[in-house]
């Protein structure tokens, strides 16, 4: 069962999709946090919603400003962080009985989640994360994706990603990313899922991030690229995510 709605919070309007199990009490809330140029309706987020709804989870996905069906046209990092926090508050208001807030965040969504984590950890629930190809140095990831230098970005002032809904990335947005580093220590259990041959996020960044977060576990999925389109890759992501949210453990060997 899926419900669509607009969450209004102060000046924000956040497009949301809520999936719930057809039978049984909700045991946990899962937030789906998409990446840059993604949406609440992309294959990654819908796959997580379908998987976790089978395990008595309510899954709340949402669109960042300027993404998907969001009525907010301007992409800013503070707007994304505030959207995530508003969705988390709303999810716990809908399901006050749950004790676990689980977050599946990919790429840029992981970067936003880490920047919001101090406030998320103040919520009256246990927070656990799955970070899927996390862009812990998002400013570098953005330049790699756009295939431009910082100097060229400064000259252009604005670059458009030509997706189904074109997304305008401003140099000011890039500066916001530089001013909010995510490569730091966080006091939360997290599972890091990374591709063996990621085109945008260096393995050294991921290993460094794992090394300074002792409550994290890293699984490098062999034979995969950034998009995880290879046969069997997505099934492995789903299995690992379910085990982490259900038991806070996975059977695969950790990698440092």
N, C-alpha and C positions, 0 to 999 in steps of 0.2 A: 504494500500500500504506500503510495507516494502522494505527498501534498506539496504544492507550490505556493509561496507567499512572499511578500515584500516586508522585510523587517525594518522598521523605522527607529532610528536611534539618534537623537539630537539632529544634526544636519545630514546624517547618513540615511541612505535607503539601500538595503542589501537584499538582492534577489537570492532566495533560499529554496532548497528542495529537501523535504524531510521524508525519509523512508523508515517504516516501522515493520516489525514482524507481524505476520497475519495472526499468530496465536501466541499466547504466553506473555508473561510480564517482561518488560524491558529490563535487562540486567546492566547495560552500560550505554553510554552515549559515545558515538564516534563522530568526530568532525572531519570532513574531507576538505583539504586545503590545496587548491590546484596551483600549477606553476605559471610562469609567465606565458602569455598567449593561450593558456588553457581555459577551462571553465568547469562549472559544476556538472556539465553534461558530457565532458570528454570521457573517453574510454576508460581512463584510469579511475576517475571518480565514480562513474556508474558501476564499474567492476567491484570496487570496494563496497559500495552501498549494497549491491546484490549479494555479495559474499557475507558481509557481517549481519545483514538482516536475517539470514538463515540461522544465526547464532544469538538470537534474542537481543540484538543491538538496535537502537535507534540511530540512524545515520543522518546527520545534517550537513548538507553540502551548500556552498554559497559561492557567489561570483565576486571577485575583487572589483573595485571601480575600473571602468573602461573595458571589462571583460564580460564575455557571455551575454547574459540578459540584464546586467547591471544598469540601472538608470543613471548612475553617476558617471559622467563622461571623463573626468580628470583622474589620471593615475598618479597617486602620491604614496610614498611609503607610510606616512602617518595615517592616511586614509585606509590603507590595507590593514595596518595593525589594529586600528580602532574597529574595523569591520570584524576581524577575527574575535576580538574581545567581546563585542556586542553579541555575536553569534554564540559564543561560549556561554555567556550569561543567560541568553534566551533558552539555550538547550537545557541548562540545569533548572531553569524555571519551569520548563515543560515537563521535566522528569526529575522532580526533587528527591525521589527515592534512590537514585543511582549513587553509587560510591566511586565509580570509575569514569573519568573523562579521557577517552582515547583520541589521539589526533594522528591522522594519516596525511602527511604533508610532502609534496613533491617539489623539487627544484626551488624556485622562488618562494613557493608556499612554505617550504622548510625555513628559508631565511626569515620570512615574516614571523613564523611561529617562534623561532629562537629569539627574535627581538621582542616578542610579547611574553616570553616565558616567565619572567619574574612576576608579572601580574597574573598569569594563568595559575602559577603555583600558589597564589593566595586564595584561590577558590576552595570551597569546603569539600573537595573530592581529591582522589588520587589521580594524578595526571601521568600518562605514559604516552610515549611518542614512537611513531614509525616515520623516519626521515628517508624518503625515497630520492636518490640522487640529490642530496641537499647541496644547494649553492651557498656554501659557507662564506665564500667571497663573491657575492653576487655582482659587484661592480665589474670584476674580471670576467665572470661568466657572461655578462651582458655584452661586453666588448667582443668576446669570442663569438657569441651568437650573431652579432651584427657585422662582424668582420671589419671593424674599424678601430682606429686608435682613439685615445682620449682626446688628443688634439683635434682630430677630424670631427669628432662628436661635438666638441666645443664650437667649432666653426659652423657646423650644420644647425646646431641648437635643437633640432628635432629630427628623429628618425622614425619611420612608420614600419611596423611589422605587418605585412600584407596577408593577414589571416582572414577568415570568414568575416569577422568584425575587426577591421584594421585598428591596430593599437598604436597610438602616438607615444613615443618615448622621448621625453625631453632631457636636455642636459642637466636641468635642475633635478630631475628624478635620479639621474646617475649620481649627482653629488650627494643626494640623500642616502643612496646606497653606500657610498664611501664613508659617510659620517656615522653609520650604524653597523659596525662590524659584528659578525656572527661567529667568528672563529674564536671561541672563548669557552670557559668552563661553565657547565650548567648542572644544577643539582636535581636531575630528573632521570628516570630510567628511559632509555631510548634505544631503539633498534635502527641501525643505519644499513640501508640496502643500496649497494652501489654497483654499477655496471663495470665489467672488467675492462672495457675499451670505451670509456666515456669521452666523447669528442669535446666537451665543454668544461668539465670539472676535473681538474688534475687529481690523480690518485694520491699524490703527496698531501694535498689539502685534506682529503678524507682521512688519511692515516694520522695526520697531525691532530685533527679534530677528535678522532677516536682516542688518541693517546692522552688528551687532556680532559677527557670525560670518562671517569672510571665507572660510571653507572651505565655506560653505553656498550652495545655489542655491534660489531661490524660483520656483515656478510657480503662478500663480493661474489656476485653471480656471474659464473664463467660464460664466455661466449656471447656477451651482450654489449649493446651500444647504449647511448643515452636514452633512446626512446623505448628500449626493452621490447622491440618488435620481434625478436627471434623466437623460434618455436620453443614452447615450454617455459619461457622466461616469466611471462605474466602469471602462469599457474604457480610458479615458485614464489612470486611476490605475494600472491593471495594466501598461500599456505603459511608462509612465514609471518605475515601480518596477523592472521587469525590466531596462530600460536602465541604470538607476543601479547596480543590484546586479551586472550583467554588466560594465559598462564604466566606471562612475563618471562618466557624462555623459548628458545628455539634449539633444535637438535644439531644444526650445522655448526662446524667448528668456527670459532671466532678468528678473525684475521686482524693483525696489527701491522 
